[in-house]
Amino acid sequence: MYEINDIVVMKKPHPCGGKAWTVARTGADIKLQCNGCGRFVNLTRDELKKRAKTVEKAVEENE
Ligand SMILES: [Zn+2]
């Protein structure tokens, strides 16, 4: 399950060289923002599952 602000590390790097993406929106599609260049991309859950190597869960910042 992907949630907003999770960090997804892809198997293949983006053209900018970055491999880490931040989940910006979830739903039928997952919207990701590249941590390297800031571009957005929409992937279906199946596509993301295939491309993702690891997922780091967002750290909750509760005080
Ligand atoms: Zn990029």
N, CA, C, O and the ligand as a Tripos MOL2 file, in Angstrom:
@<TRIPOS>MOLECULE
protein
  253   251    64     0     0
PROTEIN
NO_CHARGES

@<TRIPOS>ATOM
      1 N           0.8410   -1.2010    0.0000 N.3       1 MET1
      2 CA          0.0000    0.0000    0.0000 C.3       1 MET1
      3 C           0.8740    1.2480    0.0000 C.2       1 MET1
      4 O           1.7930    1.3810    0.8090 O.2       1 MET1
      5 N           0.5810    2.1310   -0.8930 N.am      2 TYR2
      6 CA          1.3710    3.3570   -0.9770 C.3       2 TYR2
      7 C           0.6060    4.5100   -0.3520 C.2       2 TYR2
      8 O          -0.6060    4.6370   -0.5270 O.2       2 TYR2
      9 N           1.3190    5.3340    0.3690 N.am      3 GLU3
     10 CA          0.6940    6.4850    1.0070 C.3       3 GLU3
     11 C           1.4720    7.7550    0.6820 C.2       3 GLU3
     12 O           2.6470    7.7150    0.3180 O.2       3 GLU3
     13 N           0.7820    8.8800    0.8240 N.am      4 ILE4
     14 CA          1.3940   10.1790    0.5430 C.3       4 ILE4
     15 C           2.6910   10.3240    1.3500 C.2       4 ILE4
     16 O           2.7560    9.9740    2.5280 O.2       4 ILE4
     17 N           3.7100   10.8470    0.6820 N.am      5 ASN5
     18 CA          5.0210   11.1350    1.2770 C.3       5 ASN5
     19 C           5.9090    9.9110    1.4540 C.2       5 ASN5
     20 O           7.0340   10.0330    1.9390 O.2       5 ASN5
     21 N           5.4230    8.7340    1.0700 N.am      6 ASP6
     22 CA          6.3260    7.5870    1.0420 C.3       6 ASP6
     23 C           7.3940    7.8500   -0.0170 C.2       6 ASP6
     24 O           7.1330    8.5240   -1.0130 O.2       6 ASP6
     25 N           8.5800    7.3230    0.1970 N.am      7 ILE7
     26 CA          9.6700    7.4520   -0.7670 C.3       7 ILE7
     27 C           9.8050    6.1300   -1.5140 C.2       7 ILE7
     28 O          10.0410    5.0860   -0.9070 O.2       7 ILE7
     29 N           9.6540    6.1850   -2.8340 N.am      8 VAL8
     30 CA          9.7660    4.9790   -3.6530 C.3       8 VAL8
     31 C          11.0820    5.0410   -4.4170 C.2       8 VAL8
     32 O          11.3640    6.0150   -5.1150 O.2       8 VAL8
     33 N          11.8800    3.9920   -4.2770 N.am      9 VAL9
     34 CA         13.1350    3.9010   -5.0270 C.3       9 VAL9
     35 C          12.9110    2.9750   -6.2110 C.2       9 VAL9
     36 O          12.5150    1.8210   -6.0480 O.2       9 VAL9
     37 N          13.1710    3.5000   -7.4150 N.am     10 MET10
     38 CA         12.9290    2.7460   -8.6380 C.3      10 MET10
     39 C          14.1390    1.8870   -9.0140 C.2      10 MET10
     40 O          15.2700    2.1540   -8.6080 O.2      10 MET10
     41 N          13.8600    0.8520   -9.8000 N.am     11 LYS11
     42 CA         14.9500    0.0130  -10.3070 C.3      11 LYS11
     43 C          15.7840    0.7900  -11.3160 C.2      11 LYS11
     44 O          17.0130    0.7270  -11.3100 O.2      11 LYS11
     45 N          15.0780    1.5340  -12.1960 N.am     12 LYS12
     46 CA         15.7850    2.3110  -13.2220 C.3      12 LYS12
     47 C          15.7750    3.7840  -12.8520 C.2      12 LYS12
     48 O          14.7400    4.3050  -12.4360 O.2      12 LYS12
     49 N          16.9030    4.4660  -12.9940 N.am     13 PRO13
     50 CA         16.9130    5.8930  -12.6630 C.3      13 PRO13
     51 C          16.1590    6.7250  -13.6930 C.2      13 PRO13
     52 O          16.0460    6.3570  -14.8620 O.2      13 PRO13
     53 N          15.6530    7.8450  -13.2260 N.am     14 HIS14
     54 CA         15.0450    8.8510  -14.1000 C.3      14 HIS14
     55 C          16.1600    9.4530  -14.9550 C.2      14 HIS14
     56 O          17.3270    9.3690  -14.5730 O.2      14 HIS14
     57 N          15.8350   10.0570  -16.0970 N.am     15 PRO15
     58 CA         16.8760   10.7020  -16.9150 C.3      15 PRO15
     59 C          17.7280   11.7150  -16.1470 C.2      15 PRO15
     60 O          18.8780   11.9540  -16.5150 O.2      15 PRO15
     61 N          17.1840   12.3060  -15.0970 N.am     16 CYS16
     62 CA         17.9580   13.2710  -14.3060 C.3      16 CYS16
     63 C          18.9670   12.5720  -13.4030 C.2      16 CYS16
     64 O          19.8180   13.2330  -12.8090 O.2      16 CYS16
     65 N          18.8910   11.2670  -13.2900 N.am     17 GLY17
     66 CA         19.8300   10.5310  -12.4490 C.3      17 GLY17
     67 C          19.2520   10.1080  -11.1150 C.2      17 GLY17
     68 O          19.8400    9.2940  -10.4030 O.2      17 GLY17
     69 N          18.0900   10.6660  -10.7760 N.am     18 GLY18
     70 CA         17.4810   10.3290   -9.4840 C.3      18 GLY18
     71 C          16.7210    9.0230   -9.5320 C.2      18 GLY18
     72 O          16.1070    8.6820  -10.5430 O.2      18 GLY18
     73 N          16.7670    8.3060   -8.4480 N.am     19 LYS19
     74 CA         16.0160    7.0540   -8.3650 C.3      19 LYS19
     75 C          14.9030    7.1290   -7.3300 C.2      19 LYS19
     76 O          14.0320    6.2600   -7.2900 O.2      19 LYS19
     77 N          14.9250    8.1380   -6.5110 N.am     20 ALA20
     78 CA         13.9530    8.2530   -5.4270 C.3      20 ALA20
     79 C          12.8230    9.2010   -5.8200 C.2      20 ALA20
     80 O          13.0540   10.2850   -6.3550 O.2      20 ALA20
     81 N          11.6050    8.7660   -5.5420 N.am     21 TRP21
     82 CA         10.4070    9.5410   -5.8550 C.3      21 TRP21
     83 C           9.5600    9.6280   -4.5990 C.2      21 TRP21
     84 O           9.5510    8.7220   -3.7660 O.2      21 TRP21
     85 N           8.8510   10.7360   -4.4850 N.am     22 THR22
     86 CA          7.9400   10.9230   -3.3550 C.3      22 THR22
     87 C           6.5080   10.7600   -3.8390 C.2      22 THR22
     88 O           6.1230   11.3210   -4.8650 O.2      22 THR22
     89 N           5.7290    9.9960   -3.1010 N.am     23 VAL23
     90 CA          4.3230    9.8120   -3.4660 C.3      23 VAL23
     91 C           3.5690   11.1110   -3.1880 C.2      23 VAL23
     92 O           3.5080   11.5720   -2.0480 O.2      23 VAL23
     93 N           2.9930   11.6990   -4.2480 N.am     24 ALA24
     94 CA          2.2860   12.9720   -4.1210 C.3      24 ALA24
     95 C           0.7810   12.7760   -4.0250 C.2      24 ALA24
     96 O           0.0880   13.5840   -3.4080 O.2      24 ALA24
     97 N           0.2750   11.7170   -4.6260 N.am     25 ARG25
     98 CA         -1.1640   11.4700   -4.5820 C.3      25 ARG25
     99 C          -1.4130    9.9940   -4.8150 C.2      25 ARG25
    100 O          -0.7120    9.3580   -5.6020 O.2      25 ARG25
    101 N          -2.3890    9.4550   -4.1460 N.am     26 THR26
    102 CA         -2.7610    8.0580   -4.3560 C.3      26 THR26
    103 C          -4.2050    7.9990   -4.8300 C.2      26 THR26
    104 O          -4.9560    8.9650   -4.6980 O.2      26 THR26
    105 N          -4.5760    6.8750   -5.3730 N.am     27 GLY27
    106 CA         -5.9190    6.6920   -5.9110 C.3      27 GLY27
    107 C          -5.8610    5.5550   -6.9010 C.2      27 GLY27
    108 O          -5.1210    4.5940   -6.6940 O.2      27 GLY27
    109 N          -6.6180    5.6420   -7.9640 N.am     28 ALA28
    110 CA         -6.5460    4.6330   -9.0130 C.3      28 ALA28
    111 C          -5.1410    4.6230   -9.6060 C.2      28 ALA28
    112 O          -4.5770    3.5640   -9.8830 O.2      28 ALA28
    113 N          -4.5900    5.8110   -9.7960 N.am     29 ASP29
    114 CA         -3.1980    5.9610  -10.1970 C.3      29 ASP29
    115 C          -2.4160    6.5610   -9.0390 C.2      29 ASP29
    116 O          -2.9720    7.1920   -8.1400 O.2      29 ASP29
    117 N          -1.1080    6.3420   -9.0940 N.am     30 ILE30
    118 CA         -0.2350    6.9260   -8.0820 C.3      30 ILE30
    119 C           0.5530    8.0460   -8.7420 C.2      30 ILE30
    120 O           1.1820    7.8350   -9.7790 O.2      30 ILE30
    121 N           0.5250    9.2300   -8.1520 N.am     31 LYS31
    122 CA          1.2990   10.3390   -8.6780 C.3      31 LYS31
    123 C           2.5770   10.4590   -7.8700 C.2      31 LYS31
    124 O           2.5640   10.5220   -6.6410 O.2      31 LYS31
    125 N           3.6820   10.4890   -8.6050 N.am     32 LEU32
    126 CA          4.9920   10.5430   -7.9510 C.3      32 LEU32
    127 C           5.7310   11.7900   -8.3940 C.2      32 LEU32
    128 O           5.6020   12.2350   -9.5350 O.2      32 LEU32
    129 N           6.5160   12.3530   -7.4660 N.am     33 GLN33
    130 CA          7.3810   13.4770   -7.8120 C.3      33 GLN33
    131 C           8.8250   13.0270   -7.6650 C.2      33 GLN33
    132 O           9.2240   12.4680   -6.6430 O.2      33 GLN33
    133 N           9.6010   13.2870   -8.7190 N.am     34 CYS34
    134 CA         11.0150   12.9140   -8.7000 C.3      34 CYS34
    135 C          11.7540   13.7820   -7.6860 C.2      34 CYS34
    136 O          11.6260   15.0060   -7.6950 O.2      34 CYS34
    137 N          12.5250   13.1390   -6.8150 N.am     35 ASN35
    138 CA         13.2690   13.8990   -5.8120 C.3      35 ASN35
    139 C          14.4790   14.5820   -6.4270 C.2      35 ASN35
    140 O          15.0770   15.4640   -5.8100 O.2      35 ASN35
    141 N          14.8430   14.1780   -7.6450 N.am     36 GLY36
    142 CA         15.9960   14.7890   -8.2960 C.3      36 GLY36
    143 C          15.6340   16.0740   -9.0160 C.2      36 GLY36
    144 O          16.2690   17.1070   -8.8020 O.2      36 GLY36
    145 N          14.6110   16.0210   -9.8730 N.am     37 CYS37
    146 CA         14.2990   17.1630  -10.7220 C.3      37 CYS37
    147 C          12.9220   17.7500  -10.4690 C.2      37 CYS37
    148 O          12.5890   18.7920  -11.0360 O.2      37 CYS37
    149 N          12.1170   17.1150   -9.6400 N.am     38 GLY38
    150 CA         10.8250   17.6840   -9.2840 C.3      38 GLY38
    151 C           9.7040   17.4060  -10.2670 C.2      38 GLY38
    152 O           8.5950   17.9100  -10.0920 O.2      38 GLY38
    153 N           9.9680   16.6140  -11.2960 N.am     39 ARG39
    154 CA          8.9120   16.2930  -12.2580 C.3      39 ARG39
    155 C           7.9140   15.3150  -11.6700 C.2      39 ARG39
    156 O           8.2310   14.5240  -10.7810 O.2      39 ARG39
    157 N           6.6870   15.3920  -12.1970 N.am     40 PHE40
    158 CA          5.6370   14.4860  -11.7500 C.3      40 PHE40
    159 C           5.3890   13.4110  -12.7970 C.2      40 PHE40
    160 O           5.5580   13.6430  -13.9940 O.2      40 PHE40
    161 N           4.9920   12.2500  -12.3390 N.am     41 VAL41
    162 CA          4.6160   11.1790  -13.2400 C.3      41 VAL41
    163 C           3.4690   10.4120  -12.6120 C.2      41 VAL41
    164 O           3.4120   10.2540  -11.3930 O.2      41 VAL41
    165 N           2.5520    9.9340  -13.4500 N.am     42 ASN42
    166 CA          1.4490    9.1060  -12.9730 C.3      42 ASN42
    167 C           1.6820    7.6680  -13.3820 C.2      42 ASN42
    168 O           1.9540    7.3820  -14.5490 O.2      42 ASN42
    169 N           1.5800    6.7760  -12.4400 N.am     43 LEU43
    170 CA          1.7180    5.3480  -12.7250 C.3      43 LEU43
    171 C           0.5270    4.6160  -12.1270 C.2      43 LEU43
    172 O           0.0000    5.0020  -11.0840 O.2      43 LEU43
    173 N           0.1130    3.5530  -12.8060 N.am     44 THR44
    174 CA         -0.8940    2.6990  -12.1770 C.3      44 THR44
    175 C          -0.2030    1.9020  -11.0710 C.2      44 THR44
    176 O           1.0220    1.7930  -11.0260 O.2      44 THR44
    177 N          -1.0170    1.3580  -10.1930 N.am     45 ARG45
    178 CA         -0.4360    0.5760   -9.0970 C.3      45 ARG45
    179 C           0.3870   -0.6000   -9.6240 C.2      45 ARG45
    180 O           1.4350   -0.9280   -9.0690 O.2      45 ARG45
    181 N          -0.0900   -1.2310  -10.6970 N.am     46 ASP46
    182 CA          0.6420   -2.3640  -11.2740 C.3      46 ASP46
    183 C           1.9830   -1.9270  -11.8290 C.2      46 ASP46
    184 O           2.9950   -2.5980  -11.6250 O.2      46 ASP46
    185 N           1.9940   -0.7760  -12.5480 N.am     47 GLU47
    186 CA          3.2530   -0.2750  -13.1040 C.3      47 GLU47
    187 C           4.2410    0.0520  -11.9900 C.2      47 GLU47
    188 O           5.4260   -0.2720  -12.0660 O.2      47 GLU47
    189 N           3.7250    0.6950  -10.9680 N.am     48 LEU48
    190 CA          4.5960    1.0790   -9.8560 C.3      48 LEU48
    191 C           5.1690   -0.1590   -9.1770 C.2      48 LEU48
    192 O           6.3450   -0.1900   -8.8150 O.2      48 LEU48
    193 N           4.3360   -1.1710   -9.0070 N.am     49 LYS49
    194 CA          4.7960   -2.4090   -8.3880 C.3      49 LYS49
    195 C           5.9530   -3.0100   -9.1820 C.2      49 LYS49
    196 O           6.9230   -3.5060   -8.6080 O.2      49 LYS49
    197 N           5.8380   -2.9590  -10.5140 N.am     50 LYS50
    198 CA          6.8750   -3.5210  -11.3710 C.3      50 LYS50
    199 C           8.1680   -2.7140  -11.3170 C.2      50 LYS50
    200 O           9.2650   -3.2710  -11.3300 O.2      50 LYS50
    201 N           8.0210   -1.4010  -11.2580 N.am     51 ARG51
    202 CA          9.1990   -0.5300  -11.3540 C.3      51 ARG51
    203 C           9.8760   -0.2510  -10.0280 C.2      51 ARG51
    204 O          11.0690    0.0480   -9.9890 O.2      51 ARG51
    205 N           9.1380   -0.3430   -8.9560 N.am     52 ALA52
    206 CA          9.6850    0.0270   -7.6550 C.3      52 ALA52
    207 C          10.6280   -1.0520   -7.1230 C.2      52 ALA52
    208 O          10.3670   -2.2480   -7.2500 O.2      52 ALA52
    209 N          11.7110   -0.6040   -6.5330 N.am     53 LYS53
    210 CA         12.6330   -1.5360   -5.8960 C.3      53 LYS53
    211 C          12.3140   -1.6070   -4.4060 C.2      53 LYS53
    212 O          12.0860   -2.6840   -3.8570 O.2      53 LYS53
    213 N          12.3030   -0.4520   -3.7680 N.am     54 THR54
    214 CA         11.9750   -0.4190   -2.3460 C.3      54 THR54
    215 C          11.0640    0.7670   -2.0640 C.2      54 THR54
    216 O          11.0200    1.7370   -2.8210 O.2      54 THR54
    217 N          10.3500    0.6660   -0.9750 N.am     55 VAL55
    218 CA          9.5080    1.7650   -0.5100 C.3      55 VAL55
    219 C           9.8580    2.0700    0.9230 C.2      55 VAL55
    220 O           9.8680    1.1840    1.7770 O.2      55 VAL55
    221 N          10.1440    3.3270    1.1800 N.am     56 GLU56
    222 CA         10.3780    3.7640    2.5660 C.3      56 GLU56
    223 C           9.1320    4.4750    3.0450 C.2      56 GLU56
    224 O           8.6900    5.4560    2.4460 O.2      56 GLU56
    225 N           8.5810    3.9820    4.1060 N.am     57 LYS57
    226 CA          7.3660    4.5920    4.6220 C.3      57 LYS57
    227 C           7.6730    5.9900    5.1450 C.2      57 LYS57
    228 O           8.7380    6.2520    5.7040 O.2      57 LYS57
    229 N           6.7030    6.8760    4.9430 N.am     58 ALA58
    230 CA          6.8480    8.2390    5.4180 C.3      58 ALA58
    231 C           6.9630    8.2420    6.9470 C.2      58 ALA58
    232 O           6.2750    7.4990    7.6470 O.2      58 ALA58
    233 N           7.8350    9.0840    7.4230 N.am     59 VAL59
    234 CA          7.9950    9.2160    8.8720 C.3      59 VAL59
    235 C           6.9660   10.2200    9.3720 C.2      59 VAL59
    236 O           6.8880   11.3510    8.8910 O.2      59 VAL59
    237 N           6.1950    9.7890   10.3280 N.am     60 GLU60
    238 CA          5.1920   10.7050   10.8630 C.3      60 GLU60
    239 C           5.8420   11.6600   11.8360 C.2      60 GLU60
    240 O           6.5700   11.2660   12.7470 O.2      60 GLU60
    241 N           5.5610   12.8970   11.6200 N.am     61 GLU61
    242 CA          6.1700   13.9250   12.4740 C.3      61 GLU61
    243 C           5.1490   14.4630   13.4610 C.2      61 GLU61
    244 O           4.6020   15.5530   13.2920 O.2      61 GLU61
    245 N           4.9150   13.6880   14.4680 N.am     62 ASN62
    246 CA          3.9970   14.1270   15.5160 C.3      62 ASN62
    247 C           4.8030   14.6470   16.6940 C.2      62 ASN62
    248 O           5.8140   14.0640   17.0850 O.2      62 ASN62
    249 N           4.3460   15.7260   17.2350 N.am     63 GLU63
    250 CA          5.0590   16.2740   18.3850 C.3      63 GLU63
    251 C           4.2160   16.1940   19.6410 C.2      63 GLU63
    252 O           4.6590   16.6120   20.7100 O.2      63 GLU63
    253 ZN         14.0880   13.3100  -12.2490 Zn       64 ZN64
@<TRIPOS>BOND
     1     1     2 1
     2     2     3 1
     3     3     4 2
     4     3     5 am
     5     5     6 1
     6     6     7 1
     7     7     8 2
     8     7     9 am
     9     9    10 1
    10    10    11 1
    11    11    12 2
    12    11    13 am
    13    13    14 1
    14    14    15 1
    15    15    16 2
    16    15    17 am
    17    17    18 1
    18    18    19 1
    19    19    20 2
    20    19    21 am
    21    21    22 1
    22    22    23 1
    23    23    24 2
    24    23    25 am
    25    25    26 1
    26    26    27 1
    27    27    28 2
    28    27    29 am
    29    29    30 1
    30    30    31 1
    31    31    32 2
    32    31    33 am
    33    33    34 1
    34    34    35 1
    35    35    36 2
    36    35    37 am
    37    37    38 1
    38    38    39 1
    39    39    40 2
    40    39    41 am
    41    41    42 1
    42    42    43 1
    43    43    44 2
    44    43    45 am
    45    45    46 1
    46    46    47 1
    47    47    48 2
    48    47    49 am
    49    49    50 1
    50    50    51 1
    51    51    52 2
    52    51    53 am
    53    53    54 1
    54    54    55 1
    55    55    56 2
    56    55    57 am
    57    57    58 1
    58    58    59 1
    59    59    60 2
    60    59    61 am
    61    61    62 1
    62    62    63 1
    63    63    64 2
    64    63    65 am
    65    65    66 1
    66    66    67 1
    67    67    68 2
    68    67    69 am
    69    69    70 1
    70    70    71 1
    71    71    72 2
    72    71    73 am
    73    73    74 1
    74    74    75 1
    75    75    76 2
    76    75    77 am
    77    77    78 1
    78    78    79 1
    79    79    80 2
    80    79    81 am
    81    81    82 1
    82    82    83 1
    83    83    84 2
    84    83    85 am
    85    85    86 1
    86    86    87 1
    87    87    88 2
    88    87    89 am
    89    89    90 1
    90    90    91 1
    91    91    92 2
    92    91    93 am
    93    93    94 1
    94    94    95 1
    95    95    96 2
    96    95    97 am
    97    97    98 1
    98    98    99 1
    99    99   100 2
   100    99   101 am
   101   101   102 1
   102   102   103 1
   103   103   104 2
   104   103   105 am
   105   105   106 1
   106   106   107 1
   107   107   108 2
   108   107   109 am
   109   109   110 1
   110   110   111 1
   111   111   112 2
   112   111   113 am
   113   113   114 1
   114   114   115 1
   115   115   116 2
   116   115   117 am
   117   117   118 1
   118   118   119 1
   119   119   120 2
   120   119   121 am
   121   121   122 1
   122   122   123 1
   123   123   124 2
   124   123   125 am
   125   125   126 1
   126   126   127 1
   127   127   128 2
   128   127   129 am
   129   129   130 1
   130   130   131 1
   131   131   132 2
   132   131   133 am
   133   133   134 1
   134   134   135 1
   135   135   136 2
   136   135   137 am
   137   137   138 1
   138   138   139 1
   139   139   140 2
   140   139   141 am
   141   141   142 1
   142   142   143 1
   143   143   144 2
   144   143   145 am
   145   145   146 1
   146   146   147 1
   147   147   148 2
   148   147   149 am
   149   149   150 1
   150   150   151 1
   151   151   152 2
   152   151   153 am
   153   153   154 1
   154   154   155 1
   155   155   156 2
   156   155   157 am
   157   157   158 1
   158   158   159 1
   159   159   160 2
   160   159   161 am
   161   161   162 1
   162   162   163 1
   163   163   164 2
   164   163   165 am
   165   165   166 1
   166   166   167 1
   167   167   168 2
   168   167   169 am
   169   169   170 1
   170   170   171 1
   171   171   172 2
   172   171   173 am
   173   173   174 1
   174   174   175 1
   175   175   176 2
   176   175   177 am
   177   177   178 1
   178   178   179 1
   179   179   180 2
   180   179   181 am
   181   181   182 1
   182   182   183 1
   183   183   184 2
   184   183   185 am
   185   185   186 1
   186   186   187 1
   187   187   188 2
   188   187   189 am
   189   189   190 1
   190   190   191 1
   191   191   192 2
   192   191   193 am
   193   193   194 1
   194   194   195 1
   195   195   196 2
   196   195   197 am
   197   197   198 1
   198   198   199 1
   199   199   200 2
   200   199   201 am
   201   201   202 1
   202   202   203 1
   203   203   204 2
   204   203   205 am
   205   205   206 1
   206   206   207 1
   207   207   208 2
   208   207   209 am
   209   209   210 1
   210   210   211 1
   211   211   212 2
   212   211   213 am
   213   213   214 1
   214   214   215 1
   215   215   216 2
   216   215   217 am
   217   217   218 1
   218   218   219 1
   219   219   220 2
   220   219   221 am
   221   221   222 1
   222   222   223 1
   223   223   224 2
   224   223   225 am
   225   225   226 1
   226   226   227 1
   227   227   228 2
   228   227   229 am
   229   229   230 1
   230   230   231 1
   231   231   232 2
   232   231   233 am
   233   233   234 1
   234   234   235 1
   235   235   236 2
   236   235   237 am
   237   237   238 1
   238   238   239 1
   239   239   240 2
   240   239   241 am
   241   241   242 1
   242   242   243 1
   243   243   244 2
   244   243   245 am
   245   245   246 1
   246   246   247 1
   247   247   248 2
   248   247   249 am
   249   249   250 1
   250   250   251 1
   251   251   252 2
@<TRIPOS>SUBSTRUCTURE
     1 MET1         2 RESIDUE 1 A MET
     2 TYR2         6 RESIDUE 1 A TYR
     3 GLU3        10 RESIDUE 1 A GLU
     4 ILE4        14 RESIDUE 1 A ILE
     5 ASN5        18 RESIDUE 1 A ASN
     6 ASP6        22 RESIDUE 1 A ASP
     7 ILE7        26 RESIDUE 1 A ILE
     8 VAL8        30 RESIDUE 1 A VAL
     9 VAL9        34 RESIDUE 1 A VAL
    10 MET10       38 RESIDUE 1 A MET
    11 LYS11       42 RESIDUE 1 A LYS
    12 LYS12       46 RESIDUE 1 A LYS
    13 PRO13       50 RESIDUE 1 A PRO
    14 HIS14       54 RESIDUE 1 A HIS
    15 PRO15       58 RESIDUE 1 A PRO
    16 CYS16       62 RESIDUE 1 A CYS
    17 GLY17       66 RESIDUE 1 A GLY
    18 GLY18       70 RESIDUE 1 A GLY
    19 LYS19       74 RESIDUE 1 A LYS
    20 ALA20       78 RESIDUE 1 A ALA
    21 TRP21       82 RESIDUE 1 A TRP
    22 THR22       86 RESIDUE 1 A THR
    23 VAL23       90 RESIDUE 1 A VAL
    24 ALA24       94 RESIDUE 1 A ALA
    25 ARG25       98 RESIDUE 1 A ARG
    26 THR26      102 RESIDUE 1 A THR
    27 GLY27      106 RESIDUE 1 A GLY
    28 ALA28      110 RESIDUE 1 A ALA
    29 ASP29      114 RESIDUE 1 A ASP
    30 ILE30      118 RESIDUE 1 A ILE
    31 LYS31      122 RESIDUE 1 A LYS
    32 LEU32      126 RESIDUE 1 A LEU
    33 GLN33      130 RESIDUE 1 A GLN
    34 CYS34      134 RESIDUE 1 A CYS
    35 ASN35      138 RESIDUE 1 A ASN
    36 GLY36      142 RESIDUE 1 A GLY
    37 CYS37      146 RESIDUE 1 A CYS
    38 GLY38      150 RESIDUE 1 A GLY
    39 ARG39      154 RESIDUE 1 A ARG
    40 PHE40      158 RESIDUE 1 A PHE
    41 VAL41      162 RESIDUE 1 A VAL
    42 ASN42      166 RESIDUE 1 A ASN
    43 LEU43      170 RESIDUE 1 A LEU
    44 THR44      174 RESIDUE 1 A THR
    45 ARG45      178 RESIDUE 1 A ARG
    46 ASP46      182 RESIDUE 1 A ASP
    47 GLU47      186 RESIDUE 1 A GLU
    48 LEU48      190 RESIDUE 1 A LEU
    49 LYS49      194 RESIDUE 1 A LYS
    50 LYS50      198 RESIDUE 1 A LYS
    51 ARG51      202 RESIDUE 1 A ARG
    52 ALA52      206 RESIDUE 1 A ALA
    53 LYS53      210 RESIDUE 1 A LYS
    54 THR54      214 RESIDUE 1 A THR
    55 VAL55      218 RESIDUE 1 A VAL
    56 GLU56      222 RESIDUE 1 A GLU
    57 LYS57      226 RESIDUE 1 A LYS
    58 ALA58      230 RESIDUE 1 A ALA
    59 VAL59      234 RESIDUE 1 A VAL
    60 GLU60      238 RESIDUE 1 A GLU
    61 GLU61      242 RESIDUE 1 A GLU
    62 ASN62      246 RESIDUE 1 A ASN
    63 GLU63      250 RESIDUE 1 A GLU
    64 ZN64       253 GROUP 0 **** ****
